[in-house]
Amino acid sequence: MYVVTGGAGFIGANIVKGLNDRGATDILVVDNLEKADKYRNLVDCEIADYLDKRDFITRVAEGKFARKFKAIFHEGACSDTMEHNGAYMMTNNYEYSKTLLHYCQAKKIPYLYASSAATYGAGKTFKESREFEAPLNVYGYSKFLFDQYVRKVSPKKTAQIAGFRYFNVYGDREQHKGRMASVAFHQFNQFRDSGKVKLFEGCDGYANGGQQRDFISVEDVVAVNFFFLEHPQKSGIFNVGTGRAQPFNDVASSVVNSLRQAEGKAGLDLRQLQSQGIIEYIPFPEALKGKYQSFTQADISALRRAGYKKPFLTVEEGVNRYMGRLLKK
């Protein structure tokens, strides 16, 4: 049996569906459905059982699972970068992750867990090394601290420990995330509602919509997870991005043109989208100043050295595919 924590969430549910596509249905989904809308992410998935996160932690602590799990995909976390309750964040992200790490080491179970590019903060070098890590918020700190803990444990590991520093992920099954959903998802809804999309004005020396992020499709994120599942001898902390920074304007252009083309209309370049008011720039929020990553670009050399050779989708490729699936829904 596979375990997917956060299995009703964005990346977790995509992993569950990916396991189904590989012929696996013996899956235990662990999550917290107090926000019930997440259940929709699992409607088209086949699973063996569901457990509330709190019940799962209790059973793990009490050793009540008779079967040895094939692997634990630990995607469960609070991913809200605007969450200010540090006690909640550290319990939910740091302590929970440590509990599962020790369980997996005791039982010799592969442990594949979600870290985050938020560990790098406002730095310009995105390489999996301590000197480049300086998170800007308590979410990033919770992920950073667990990575540090993994570094201490890893020399004496008994089973695979692989951590994935996800960059800006977009794609299917993110509709429940509210303000933390991807730019592409928000812009899909904005354009359908008003014929316009919104981006932040420039900051940190960047032009309007010119801030750059490493945007990665959840399709590629799942593929990386399964590569490590297939290679249990490979451990470490790895950036999971495309290695290519693209401006938010590229995302907006890709969303709008995908939807225009679906209506039989011609695509427009950025200047046309701006001059026609289709891309609208809004003031940069005060609450985000000093806490915002205006540039991210994964150094994926460690991932490539580990043997992952598959090319990553560009924003244009991935967003176009994503928009097509959203339209079908």
N, C-alpha and C positions, 0 to 999 in steps of 0.2 A: 504493500500500500504506500502511495505517495501522500505526503502532507503538504498542503499549500496554505500557509497562514496569510491573512488578508485576501483569502481566496475569492471573496465576493467583490473585491476592489478592482481597481484599474488593471494593474500589471498582473496581479494574482489571478484574476478571472481569465485573462488572456493565456496565462500558463495552464490553467485548468483546461481551457478549450484546446490548447496546443497538445496537451497530453492525450485528450480524446482523439485528436487527429492522428496521433501516433498509435492508437488502439488501446490506450489505457483508460479504464474507468474506475479502477480500484483506488479512489482518491478521497482523502479526508480533507474537507474544506473547513478551515478555522477562520472565524471572523466575529465581528460585533455588529449585529443588525439592528442596533437601536435606531440608526438611520436606515429605515427599512427599504428604501428605494434601490439599494445595492443588490437586492435579490434578483433584479431583472438581469444582471450580468450573468447569472447562472442558469437562466431558464432554458437555454439551448445546450447546456452542458450535462454530461452524465457523471454523477459522483456516487461514491459508496455511502458517505455519511457527512454530516455537518455537526460541528461543535462550536458553541460559543467560546470565544477566546479565554474567558475566565475559567470555564470548566476545563478547557484544554490544559491551561497552566497548572491547575490543581491536579489533574490526572498525571501530568508529566512529573510534578514534584513528588507525588505519592507512588510513582512507578506502576500505574494501573494499566498500562498498555502491554498486553501479552505478546503481541506481534512486533517484530522488528521492522521499522519503516525502511523503504528502499531509499528514500531521500526526503529531506525537508527543504521546501522552498519557502524561505521566510521573507514574505513581502509585507507582513502586517506592521503598520506604523502609523503614527500621526504625521501626515506630510504637509500640514498647513504651516507655511513659513511665517505666517502672521500670528501664530499662536504664541501668547505671552506667558502661559502658565508653565513655568519651567519644571515644577515638580511633576505635573502630569506628563510632560514631554519626556522627562528622563525615566519615569516609570514605564511608560508605554513603549518607548523606543530603545532605551539603553538596558534597563533591567530585564525586560522581556527577552531581548536578544541574547543577553548573557545566560539566562536560564536555559534557553534552547541550545545554545552553543555547548554548555556543559553536558546537557542530556545527550546530544549527538556524539560528543567525544566519549562519553561513558558507554554508549551503545554502538559506537563505531558506524555512525550513520552520516552519509554525505550531507553537508550543510551549505546551501546556496542562499545567500542573503542579500537584501537590498541595502546598499549604502547610497550615497548621493554626491553629486558634484557640488552641493552646498558646502561640503567640507573645505572647498578652496576659497570661499569668500570672494573678496574683490581682487584676488591675485591675477596675474596674467600668465602664469605657468600652471598648467593643469596636468601634473605628473604625480603619480602615486608615491609621493615622498613627503616626509614630515615637514621639511622646510618650506613647502608650498601650501601648507594647510593653515587656514585662519578663518573659520566660519564667522558669518556676520549675524547669525541669529541662533536661538537655542535649538531650533530644529537641526541646523547644520552642526551645532556642537554635539548634539546627541548622537548623530551619525559618526562624526569624527572620533568621539570618545570610544565608541564601540570598535571602530577600526583599530584604534590604538590598543584596545584590549585584545583584539584578535592577533595583533602583531606580537603581543607578549605570550599568548597561548600557542601560537602556530609552531614554534620549534619543537614542541613535544606533542604535536597533534597525533591522533590515532585514526583519523578519517579526514576526508576532504573538507576544507573550509575555503569557500570561494565567495568573495564579496564584490558586488557590482556597483560602481559609482555611476548611477544613471544621470545622464545629462537631461536636456529638455525633451521629455517623452510625450508623444501625441498618438492618438489612434483610438480604435474601437474600445468600448466599455468604459468610457471616462465620464459619461453624462451625469453621474451622481456627484461629481467632485465640486460642483458649484464654482466659486471663484478660483479654485485651484485647478480647474480643468485647463487644457491647453489653449493657447491663443487660437489655434486653428478651429477648435470646437466652438469657442465663443464667436469667432468671426463667421462661421457657418450660420449660426443663429442670427447674428446681427444683419448679415446680408439678406437672409430670407425674410427678416422682419421689416427692414428699412431700406434695403438696397445700398447700404453703406457698411463699412467696417471701421473700427476704431483702434488706434494705436497711441501710445504715449508720445508726447513731444520729446525732443532730444534732451539728453542729460549727459554728464561726464564727458563733454566734448563731442558727443555723437549728434548727427542731424536727426530731424524728426523721423521716427521709425527706423533709425539707423543703428540702434543698439544691436549687437550680434550675439547669437547663441548657437550652440551646437544642438540642433533639433534632430531627434532620432525617432523613427517610427517604432511603435510597440511591436511590430512584426520582427524587427531586427533585435529588439530586446529579448524577445522570447527565443529567437534563434541562438543568441549567445548563451542563455541559460541552458538550453538543451545541448549545446556543444560541451559544456562543462559536465552536465549529467552523463554524457557519453564518455567522458574522460575523467573518471574519478581520481586519477593520480595527479591531476592538475589543481593546485591550490594557489591562493593569493588574493590580493585586492586589485581589481581591474577597472579602469575607466570603460564605460559603455556609452560611447557617443560615436559620431561618424568620423571625427577627426577634422571636421570642416565647419567653420563658423559661417552662418548666413544671417543677414539682417532680418528684423521683424517685417520689413517691407516685402521681403521675398515670400514670407508666409502669407501675408495679406494678398499679394498679387496672385499667388497660387490658388488660394481659396476662391477669390473673386473670379478668376479666369476659368477655374474648373466648373463653377456654377453657371457662369455665362455660357460656356461651351455646351453644358447640359441643356441649356435653353435654345441652342442653335445660334448663339451670338458669337461674334469674333472676340478673341482675346485682346486685352489692352496692355500697353506697357505702363511702367510705373508713373511716368510723367502724365500720361493720359488719365490714369486712375486718380492722380492727385488733382489735376486741373478740372476734372469733372466732379470733384468732391466725393468720389466713391470711397477713397481712403481719407478718413478724418482724424486729425491729431488732437488729443486731449491733454490738458496740463498734467505734468508728471506729479504723482501723489506725494504730498509732504511726508506721509507716514513711511514711504519707501526710501526716502533720501538717506544715503549712507548705509542702506541695508540691501542694496540692489546690485545684482551682477549684470553689468552692462555688456560684458564680453565673456563668453565661455567657448572653449575649443579643446576637446579632449585630446590628450596625447595618447594614442592607442597603440603605441609601440609595444607595451607589455602584453596587451591582448593579442597582437600579431605574433609576438614571440611565443606565446602559449599555444599557437597553432590555429587560431581562428582566422581564416583566409577569406571568408565571404565578403563581397562588397556591400556597402551600406547604401540605402536609398537616399537620394538627395531630397531636399524639401519639395522640389517640384514633383518628383516621382511619388514620394510617400503621401503628400497632401492630396494629390490628384486621386490616388487610389482610395484614400480615406474619405474624401468628399463623395466619391462614387458610391461607397458603401452606406454613408449617411443618407444619401438621397434615396437609396433603395428601401431604407427603413422608414 
